Amino acid sequence: MRKVVIKFSSMSQKSLAEIAGHIVATMSINTATFPSPNPSLDKITHLNGVFINAVESPEHPGKTGEIHNARKLLEGDLKQLGEYVNSVANGDEEILEKSGFPLSKVPRPHGPIPATDRAGVSVHSGIGFDIWAEVPNKDYYGVLFAFTEASNPDANPANWSSRYTPVPKITIKDGFVRGKEYKFAVAFVGTSETVNWFKLRTCISPAPVEYTVTFNSNGGSQVASKKVAAGNKVTQPEDPTFGEQNFAGWYSDEELTSLFYFDNVIINKNITLYAKWAVRTYTVTFNTGIGGLTINPVTVNRGDKVAEQKDPTGVYILVWYKDEARSEKFDFNTPITASLTLYATSTIAVTFITLNQTELLNTLIGTQTQLTATVSPENAFNKMLAWSSSNINVATVDVNGAITTHAAGTATITVSSTDGSNISASITIVPHFEIKDAEFKRC
């Protein structure tokens, strides 16, 4: 019975991407035949895109691992999709051909041929088997072999797991459990309609292979290495610690650019994983105590200071305290070493200041002018004001807003709130001349 081929490990990267695209395109126009593909064609398209992007990406330290992981995921889902196609087709070649998958060849077995030196089995690198057979002449175009656990009482190789190869030698690298024993049988493929098997060897067991996963904590607490059987995944160890820093994961490269995914990566060699560390951060939360007035929490690196937060509406002056009872003020020069909540007391802020003059031009030198400032709102808690001059050589102002001119020029007189609201108003004064030792005569 013919089936679709679901082994892609020998394909080149280009061929794998092309066959995946061809399968999706073919099955997409045969949805009546394959109404519920599993996995979905959209998922195959997505995984193929990830694989192509990994292959075509610029060279970087983690590229090989990215390609490997993307290929594994794509091959796994194509295999699952192929099994779905086989189950739908049940050997119907017309249905199989509508899938876009390559189809298995139809061997016409011939045999028996004496085993002697023409066939054999050996363990290959401790993880698979070499199956080899010498094809006697051109009438034989391949080998049909089968394997099963040695404990299987079924003596008929036709009921074992079987595979066909058109070449006289093949290496099997999957389908086995290390430590178990297997028996093998082989038949040569020719023109006969019957299959005649002969045994190669009764019991051969793949040698267990282990690899070491080493954890480099980059200055953090020591993490013991792990031994992992080939073909398995390594379990994630407990996170290491490193002073006040946060652990940010294990990476497969020293540059810490490729995050290692414990649930996805199959171990097939000795590897070293590297810990990444990040500065520990804390959250400072602000409780204004005023309904409807919210100030967002601030994230602060350990040892840094948090900025004093003001009322974004400008209505209130906020004073921050360490405790909910508002008994101890918080010093904003304090380095942050833990997450905390600050609590505010509030008073009505100054929101506007108006002056009784808008400008003073051609003012006589040596004279005084009284400015009057009005504070809004009327119920502001702190109405004390501060007066200043931009040029005291031209004009000065006292604490009550009285201006005295001294020389020709220009000065800006500013009045500012002192409650922390940073509200101000200003006026420009321009003294022009002075009257000195004047003598008036009657005309």
WOBELHU-V780533 format. One record per residue. RES is the residue in one small letter. PHI is phi in whole degrees, 0 to 359 (999 if undefined). PSI is psi in degrees with one decimal (none if undefined). Layout:
# WOBELHU-V780533
RES;PHI;PSI + RES;PHI;PSI
This chain:
# WOBELHU-V780533
m;999;127.9 + r;282;151.7 + k;220;169.9 + v;278;149.3 + v;279;126.0 + i;240;22.3 + k;247;122.6 + f;238;4.0 + s;296;-26.7 + s;274;-6.2 + m;286;148.8 + s;289;165.2 + q;300;-42.9 + k;296;-44.4 + s;295;-39.4 + l;297;-45.5 + a;297;-40.1 + e;293;-43.5 + i;292;-35.4 + a;297;-44.2 + g;296;-39.2 + h;295;-41.3 + i;298;-46.9 + v;299;-45.3 + a;297;-41.6 + t;290;-45.9 + m;291;-26.3 + s;294;-27.5 + i;263;5.2 + n;232;43.6 + t;293;-25.0 + a;293;-33.3 + t;282;-37.7 + f;237;79.1 + p;287;-27.3 + s;226;65.6 + p;300;139.0 + n;226;114.0 + p;288;172.4 + s;292;156.5 + l;294;-30.9 + d;298;-39.1 + k;292;-41.2 + i;299;-42.9 + t;299;-43.5 + h;297;-47.8 + l;295;-36.2 + n;294;-38.9 + g;296;-42.2 + v;299;-41.9 + f;295;-46.3 + i;297;-42.2 + n;298;-39.7 + a;295;-40.9 + v;293;-41.5 + e;270;-2.6 + s;291;154.7 + p;300;154.1 + e;298;134.0 + h;205;164.2 + p;304;-33.0 + g;264;8.5 + k;296;-44.2 + t;301;-44.2 + g;295;-38.4 + e;296;-43.0 + i;297;-45.4 + h;302;-48.5 + n;295;-43.4 + a;295;-39.5 + r;293;-43.2 + k;303;-46.1 + l;296;-42.3 + l;294;-45.8 + e;298;-41.4 + g;298;-42.8 + d;286;-33.4 + l;296;-38.6 + k;297;-44.5 + q;297;-40.2 + l;295;-38.7 + g;297;-38.6 + e;296;-36.8 + y;297;-44.3 + v;298;-44.4 + n;299;-39.4 + s;291;-35.7 + v;289;-43.7 + a;285;-38.2 + n;52;43.8 + g;89;-5.7 + d;287;110.0 + e;296;-34.2 + e;297;-40.4 + i;290;-42.6 + l;302;-41.4 + e;292;-20.1 + k;280;-2.1 + s;271;-21.9 + g;85;-10.7 + f;288;148.2 + p;294;145.9 + l;257;150.0 + s;292;150.4 + k;285;160.6 + v;254;97.1 + p;288;145.5 + r;246;90.9 + p;298;150.8 + h;222;139.9 + g;173;-173.6 + p;279;159.9 + i;238;133.7 + p;304;138.9 + a;294;-52.6 + t;30;-116.3 + d;255;11.2 + r;272;-8.7 + a;209;155.9 + g;186;173.2 + v;224;138.9 + s;214;154.3 + v;287;133.6 + h;251;111.7 + s;54;22.2 + g;76;-0.6 + i;234;-7.8 + g;205;-167.9 + f;234;142.0 + d;267;122.8 + i;251;125.1 + w;223;151.5 + a;207;145.0 + e;263;114.0 + v;285;122.3 + p;296;-41.7 + n;202;-176.9 + k;292;-12.4 + d;287;-13.5 + y;249;122.3 + y;244;15.0 + g;173;-175.3 + v;230;135.5 + l;249;121.3 + f;232;160.0 + a;219;155.4 + f;214;155.4 + t;203;166.1 + e;295;144.2 + a;299;-26.0 + s;280;-6.1 + n;290;120.8 + p;286;-14.4 + d;290;118.4 + a;270;-3.5 + n;267;108.3 + p;300;-20.7 + a;297;-20.4 + n;263;2.3 + w;271;177.8 + s;288;123.4 + s;233;154.2 + r;217;151.3 + y;245;139.3 + t;222;137.2 + p;278;5.5 + v;244;158.2 + p;281;-2.5 + k;213;138.3 + i;213;151.1 + t;250;124.3 + i;267;126.5 + k;241;3.7 + d;215;172.4 + g;92;4.2 + f;240;154.7 + v;249;124.4 + r;296;137.1 + g;97;-17.9 + k;270;154.1 + e;258;147.2 + y;229;151.7 + k;244;150.2 + f;234;154.5 + a;216;157.6 + v;215;148.1 + a;222;147.2 + f;272;144.9 + v;265;122.6 + g;220;-129.7 + t;249;-3.0 + s;286;157.7 + e;269;-5.9 + t;246;157.5 + v;250;123.4 + n;240;114.8 + w;264;155.0 + f;224;149.0 + k;284;141.9 + l;266;-53.3 + r;201;152.0 + t;278;-52.3 + c;229;114.8 + i;225;133.1 + s;238;130.1 + p;297;134.5 + a;289;134.3 + p;299;136.2 + v;239;131.6 + e;240;145.6 + y;239;157.8 + t;254;128.5 + v;255;115.6 + t;258;139.3 + f;248;115.3 + n;261;106.9 + s;277;5.1 + n;51;50.5 + g;96;-12.0 + g;278;-174.0 + s;297;149.5 + q;291;139.6 + v;238;125.2 + a;292;143.8 + s;291;162.2 + k;235;141.1 + k;266;130.6 + v;230;130.3 + a;295;138.4 + a;306;137.5 + g;88;-2.0 + n;254;174.7 + k;257;152.2 + v;268;137.4 + t;282;143.6 + q;287;129.2 + p;283;171.7 + e;296;146.0 + d;297;135.9 + p;286;171.8 + t;236;154.8 + f;207;86.6 + g;56;-129.2 + e;262;12.6 + q;271;157.3 + n;265;136.4 + f;286;129.3 + a;243;19.2 + g;110;169.3 + w;260;138.4 + y;237;150.2 + s;273;-4.1 + d;228;153.5 + e;295;-26.7 + e;283;-7.5 + l;61;46.9 + t;250;-20.7 + s;244;103.3 + l;295;135.2 + f;270;127.8 + y;257;105.9 + f;296;-30.7 + d;281;-12.7 + n;247;-30.5 + v;273;127.8 + i;271;132.4 + i;273;118.8 + n;227;17.9 + k;194;168.0 + n;290;134.0 + i;223;159.6 + t;238;132.6 + l;251;146.6 + y;239;133.3 + a;280;141.2 + k;249;139.7 + w;239;147.2 + a;229;150.7 + v;299;135.2 + r;288;137.4 + t;242;156.3 + y;228;159.8 + t;249;127.2 + v;255;120.3 + t;255;142.3 + f;243;119.5 + n;255;106.9 + t;283;-23.3 + g;73;8.1 + i;243;121.2 + g;301;130.6 + g;86;-8.6 + l;254;109.3 + t;241;136.1 + i;241;126.8 + n;295;145.2 + p;299;156.2 + v;239;133.3 + t;267;129.4 + v;231;133.3 + n;294;147.1 + r;304;132.7 + g;89;-13.6 + d;276;169.9 + k;255;152.6 + v;261;140.0 + a;286;142.5 + e;293;130.6 + q;264;135.6 + k;250;163.4 + d;294;116.2 + p;295;-18.6 + t;274;-16.5 + g;77;5.4 + v;279;-33.8 + y;241;150.4 + i;263;122.7 + l;254;133.9 + v;241;128.0 + w;259;141.6 + y;233;156.1 + k;287;-32.0 + d;241;158.4 + e;294;-25.0 + a;283;-5.9 + r;57;47.9 + s;255;-19.4 + e;227;116.4 + k;295;148.4 + f;269;132.4 + d;268;114.8 + f;284;3.9 + n;268;3.9 + t;279;127.2 + p;295;140.8 + i;272;124.4 + t;235;4.4 + a;196;158.0 + s;292;143.9 + l;206;165.7 + t;241;133.2 + l;253;146.2 + y;240;138.4 + a;250;147.0 + t;256;156.6 + s;223;146.2 + t;226;161.1 + i;288;129.7 + a;269;156.4 + v;288;130.3 + t;245;-15.2 + f;200;143.8 + i;230;130.6 + t;240;146.1 + l;251;152.3 + n;283;-8.6 + q;233;149.1 + t;257;-27.7 + e;195;157.0 + l;232;102.8 + l;251;151.7 + n;55;38.0 + t;284;140.2 + l;289;135.0 + i;293;137.1 + g;91;3.1 + t;256;167.1 + q;243;145.7 + t;227;132.6 + q;266;123.3 + l;262;143.8 + t;240;127.3 + a;252;137.1 + t;245;128.5 + v;261;138.0 + s;235;144.5 + p;282;169.7 + e;295;-28.8 + n;265;20.0 + a;302;139.9 + f;290;-43.4 + n;238;105.9 + k;260;8.3 + m;294;140.4 + l;237;156.9 + a;238;133.6 + w;251;144.7 + s;208;158.0 + s;239;141.0 + s;281;-16.5 + n;211;93.4 + i;288;-12.8 + n;286;-25.4 + v;267;-45.9 + a;205;145.2 + t;239;162.3 + v;221;138.6 + d;267;-177.9 + v;294;-14.4 + n;257;1.5 + g;92;14.0 + a;274;122.9 + i;261;136.3 + t;238;127.3 + t;269;145.2 + h;235;-30.7 + a;202;164.9 + a;293;149.5 + g;143;-159.1 + t;227;137.7 + a;220;148.6 + t;251;123.3 + i;263;125.4 + t;239;137.5 + v;242;131.3 + s;231;150.4 + s;288;155.7 + t;244;9.2 + d;267;4.4 + g;95;-1.2 + s;280;-14.4 + n;60;39.9 + i;263;139.8 + s;210;164.4 + a;218;155.1 + s;215;162.3 + i;217;144.5 + t;260;133.1 + i;239;136.2 + v;228;88.5 + p;292;137.3 + h;244;-40.2 + f;205;171.3 + e;226;153.8 + i;258;120.2 + k;225;129.5 + d;51;43.7 + a;286;144.9 + e;234;123.1 + f;254;133.9 + k;239;145.3 + r;282;132.5 + c;273;none
